[in-house]
Amino acid sequence: MSLTVDLLIGLWVILPAYFANAFAPLAGGRTPLDMGAKVGGRQVFGSGKTWKGTLFGIFIGTAVGFIEIYYQPGLTAYAATKSVALPQLGPLSVFLISTGAMIGDLVGSFMKRRWGVPRGEPVPLLDQLDFVVGAFALSYAFVELRFVPMVLIVAFTPLIHLMANLIGYKIGAKKVPW
């Protein structure tokens, strides 16, 4: 199978995570997930990780997944004409992909707080891949995805993430371009 097809298969599976991660900050919110709790004198996740944003991210990612599920029969049939097996998504898998993305992002924030990285400051690769790793980890048992598409998603996500953040910054949706 070509690398292009493998990349498209990977994007098909990870799309709910991309949307969950991208839309969570847009919800804003006042109440931090960690309620201001501290570990080692530092906030657990930071004030930027809110209940509203996390739940909104999961909702948007899951909604995108349901759109994929709606179109899945036609796309699966088309893919079969090209001898391509499209991984089948279901309600549980798209929910887990979206939730895993948010958990991965929280783990990344937790690590950054422990390292003393101020809110909003970048940590290359961690910022771009924490949500992908979380999505794959939480949904692994429910989504049949081969190794090569997963590797391609990990390889291409930093570039996709950077481009999306630059667009978000240019249109005023993000305060920083990373």
N, C-alpha and C positions, 0 to 999 in steps of 0.2 A: 504494500500500500504506500502511496506517496506521502511525503511529509506534509504537504498541503492538506490532504484528506485527514491525516492524523491531527493536524492543528485544528481543523474545522470540527472534528469530533470532540476534541478537548474543549473547544470554545462552547460547543453545544451543552456540554455537561457543566462547565464552570460559569456560564452566563448568569444564573441566579446569584452567585457569589459576587460577581462583578457589580451587579446592580445593588445588592445589599450594601456592599462596601461604599459604593459611590453615593448612595442616597441617604445613608445614616446621618452624615454631618448636616444635611440640608434640613433635617427636622428640628435641629436646635434642641432646646430643652433646658430646664432649670435644675432638675434633680439629678445629681451625679449617681451613677450606678453604685459606687462605693460609699455613698452617703457621707463622704468626707473622711472615712476611716483611713487610718495610716498603718503602714508596716515599716518598721525601721525609720520612723520619722518622716516618711514620704507617703503621699496619698497612694492608695492601692492602684487605681487606674488613672486618676486625674479628673479634673472637673469637666474635661471635654467629652468624656464618655458618659452619656446620660441614658436614663431609662427610655425617654421618648425617642432618641436617635437610634438606640439599639433595636427597640421594637419596630420602629418605622423601617429600618434596614431589613429586618427579617420579613416584614410584611411585603415590602417592595420586591425583594428577591424571590419570595414565594409566589407573588403575583406574576412575575416574569416567568417563573417556572411553570405556572399554570397555563400561561400563553403557549409556552413550548409544548406542554402536554396536549393542548388543543390541536396544534399543528403537527404533532408527532406522527399520526397515522399517514398523512400525505407525504411527509418528509421521509418517513421510513420506507414507504413504497418506492419513492423516487430514488432513494439511496440504494435500494436493492437492485434497481435496474442498472446501477453502476457497480454492482458487486461490493457494496459497502454496507456494513452492519452498524446501524446507528444505535448507541446505547439507549435503552428505554428508561424514561423518567416517569416517576409516579408522584402522587401528592406527598408521600412521606420523604422520598428522596430529595425533592426540591426544597421542602421545609428544612431538612437536615443540611443540605448544601448552604442555604441562606443562614441558618443558625450557626453552622460551623464557621462560616465567614466572620460572623460577629464575634464568636468566641475566639477565633484566631486573632482578630484585631485587638480584643481585650488582652489576650496573652502578650501580644506585642507591646501594648501600652504598659502592662504590668512590668515587663522586662525593662522598658525605657525608664520607668520611674525608679526601678531598683538601681539602674546605672546612673541615675542623676541627670538624665536628659530632660531639659525643660519642655513643657507642653508646646507642641507645634514645631519643634526642631526635628529635622530629619535624621533617620538612621538608615542609610542605604541598604537595600535588600530586605531588611526586616520590615520596613514600612510597605514595601511592595508585595511581599510574599506571605506575611503572617495570615492574612485572610484566606489565601489560596490553600495553605497548609491546613488551616482549620477546616475549610470546606471539604477537602479530600479526606481528612482524618475522620470527621464525623459521619460522612456519607459513604465511606469505603465499602462497608458491608452491604450497601443497598444499591450501589451503582456499579455496573460492570464497565470499567474503563481500563483499557490496556496501558501498559507502562509507557510506550512512546508518546501517546497524546498527553499523559501527565507531565512527562519531562518537557515537552514542547510548551505546555502552558506555563510551567515554572520558568522556562527560558524566555518566553515572550512577554509575560506579565509585567516585568519591570518597565519595558518600553511602552506597553499599552497604558500602564498606570501613569507614567510620566506624561504621555500625550493627553490623557484624560484630565490630569491635574492642571496642566498648562491651559487647557480649554476652560476648565472651571475657574481658574484664576483670571483669565482674560475676560470672562463674562461676569465676573464679580461674585461667583458662587463660593470661591475659596479665598482666604486671606493671604495664603502663601502658595507659590507655584510648585510645591512638592507634596 
